[in-house]
Amino acid sequence: MQALEARITGTGGKALSITADVSDEAQVEALVNPTHAKFARVDILINNAGVMLLGLIDGADTEDWRRMINLNVLGLMSNHPRESKICIK
């Protein structure tokens, strides 16, 4: 991501890449604040995180399913309200 950010900023564009675990609300908050400080708004937001468990449900590890739900569903739910505040401005 840093290489892409460097390509964008190297041609005069504006970009900020931050690596975060979107299933961790504290990390989500930590990425929204610097974004707001640098740009004051967001024109494009790409939520690109997710996992897909493959295999039989019978005998599957419940903790793996919990991780998938936390990332794919709750991660989106915790991100969107915080990020949309910046997008709306």
Backbone hydrogen bonds, N-H to C=O, Kabsch-Sander energy under -0.5 kcal/mol:
donor,donor_aa,acceptor,acceptor_aa,energy
5,E,1,M,-2.6
6,A,2,Q,-2.4
7,R,3,A,-2.0
8,I,4,L,-2.4
9,T,5,E,-2.9
10,G,6,A,-2.1
11,T,7,R,-0.8
11,T,8,I,-0.9
12,G,9,T,-1.5
13,G,8,I,-2.3
22,V,20,A,-0.8
24,D,21,D,-2.1
25,E,23,S,-0.6
27,Q,24,D,-0.6
28,V,24,D,-2.0
29,E,25,E,-2.5
30,A,26,A,-1.9
31,L,27,Q,-1.1
31,L,28,V,-0.7
32,V,28,V,-1.9
33,N,29,E,-2.0
35,T,31,L,-1.2
36,H,32,V,-2.6
37,A,33,N,-2.5
38,K,34,P,-2.3
39,F,35,T,-2.6
40,A,35,T,-0.6
40,A,36,H,-1.9
42,V,86,I,-0.6
47,N,45,L,-0.6
48,N,46,I,-1.0
60,A,57,I,-2.6
62,T,60,A,-0.5
64,D,61,D,-0.6
65,W,61,D,-1.6
66,R,62,T,-2.5
67,R,63,E,-2.1
68,M,64,D,-2.1
69,I,65,W,-2.6
70,N,66,R,-2.6
71,L,67,R,-2.1
72,N,68,M,-3.1
73,V,69,I,-2.1
74,L,69,I,-1.9
75,G,70,N,-1.3
77,M,73,V,-2.2
78,S,74,L,-2.5
79,N,75,G,-1.7
80,H,76,L,-2.5
82,R,78,S,-0.6
83,E,79,N,-2.6
84,S,80,H,-2.9
85,K,81,P,-1.1
86,I,82,R,-0.7
86,I,83,E,-0.7
87,C,83,E,-2.0
88,I,84,S,-2.4
89,K,85,K,-0.8
